[in-house]
Amino acid sequence: MKRPTMADIARRAGVSKVAVSYALNDQPGVSEATRASIKSIAEELGWRPNSAARALTGGRAQAVGLVVRRPARTLGVEPFFMEFISGVETVLAEHAYALMLQMVTDQEQEIEVCRRWWGERRVDGVFLMDLQTDDERLGAVREIGLPAVAIGPPDVAGELPAIWSDDGESVYEIVRYLTALGHRRIARVAGPAELAHTAVRDAALAEVCREAGIPAAAVVYTDYTGDEGARAARALLIAPERPTAIVFDNDIMAVAALSVAQELGLSIPADVSIVAWDESPLTQVVRPMLSAVTRDIPAYGAHSATALLALIGGEDVGSVRDGYAHFVPRGSTAPPPPEPAPR
């Protein structure tokens, strides 16, 4: 089906293309009744502004895109995304660039959004977040020539420049601290198993437990929501041999675990220690304050935006290791409770 144009709208409305342009761009020159009629016809025909026309005149879309494969409510409750976006916006604002954001439910939708944005010249490049160990988006953006920066481990980013934090180092720091306190039964409530950073944390956790001479840590995979985190924590805490320390892969799940512990009559940290990934206002307002790994997430976003704009500008951009999240002990970690005497 032929894509509707301003000429089609003008023909249907019985006005000139100039009048259509004035109406659709909210410029003076037409009456309010005419403007409303033109906009109604445009909506009926399914017309969309063609920013590709601007590109043909030598301009860019002056926007970059971020598609997040999470429930939309995630933005309201998980501080990581808003802190990351705040850092991105700091750089974009300096270059008169806008950020287009869309939430989707699966990778197929994400690829389709990227293709549509690029086809309509709505964006000059995109950020790819939550890299998977076998990520189809890499081939999709390469196929259409869409500039992209991967936010995640470089070994799964293919030919794309990657901005990454060394999650393995963070895991080592957490576990070494917990074992120094005397913990031997450690568990982890992780995000989705298919995510590349989940795999990095899995491998580091297995290795550091072997090095410390303690049993392999139990790992429960979730979707990062508080509900899933609470269910995982409950299952671990009612097990015959419950862990004495649990590491949660985000702050929301760690906070949810506090409620589960209270529900079960357990004291934090006397009965079980809790560690959250990425310190946030949430981890600091609860009691006890949660031990957590902390990093400058807005700077992470700013570095990502700087790399993407450089790539759009035709520069050679390599991968950037953006440090790693350091462990900060607070009130939710302590030595494990004494083992009961054998009968």
Stockholm file with secondary structure:
# STOCKHOLM 1.0

chainA/1-343         MKRPTMADIARRAGVSKVAVSYALNDQPGVSEATRASIKSIAEELGWRPNSAARALTGGRAQAVGLVVRRPARTLGVEPFFMEFISGVETVLAEHAYALMLQMVTDQEQEIEVCRRWWGERRVDGVFLMDLQTDDERLGAVREIGLPAVAIGPPDVAGELPAIWSDDGESVYEIVRYLTALGHRRIARVAGPAELAHTAVRDAALAEVCREAGIPAAAVVYTDYTGDEGARAARALLIAPERPTAIVFDNDIMAVAALSVAQELGLSIPADVSIVAWDESPLTQVVRPMLSAVTRDIPAYGAHSATALLALIGGEDVGSVRDGYAHFVPRGSTAPPPPEPAPR
#=GR chainA/1-343 SS CCCCCHHHHHHHHTSCHHHHHHHHTTCSSSCHHHHHHHHHHHHHHTCCCCTHHHHHTTCCCCEEEEEECSCTTHHHHCHHHHHHHHHHHHHHHHTTCEEEEEECSSHHHHHHHHHHHHHTTCCSCEEECSCBTTCHHHHHHHHHTCCEEEESCGGGSTTSCEEECCHHHHHHHHHHHHHHHTCCCEEEEESCTTBHHHHHHHHHHHHHHHHHTCCCCEEEECCSCHHHHHHHHHHHHTSTTCCSEEEESSHHHHHHHHHHHHHTTCCTTTTCEEEEESCCHHHHHSSSCCEEEECCHHHHHHHHHHHHHHHHTTCCCCCEECCCCEEECCTTCCCCCCCCCCC
#=GC SS_cons         CCCCCHHHHHHHHTSCHHHHHHHHTTCSSSCHHHHHHHHHHHHHHTCCCCTHHHHHTTCCCCEEEEEECSCTTHHHHCHHHHHHHHHHHHHHHHTTCEEEEEECSSHHHHHHHHHHHHHTTCCSCEEECSCBTTCHHHHHHHHHTCCEEEESCGGGSTTSCEEECCHHHHHHHHHHHHHHHTCCCEEEEESCTTBHHHHHHHHHHHHHHHHHTCCCCEEEECCSCHHHHHHHHHHHHTSTTCCSEEEESSHHHHHHHHHHHHHTTCCTTTTCEEEEESCCHHHHHSSSCCEEEECCHHHHHHHHHHHHHHHHTTCCCCCEECCCCEEECCTTCCCCCCCCCCC
//
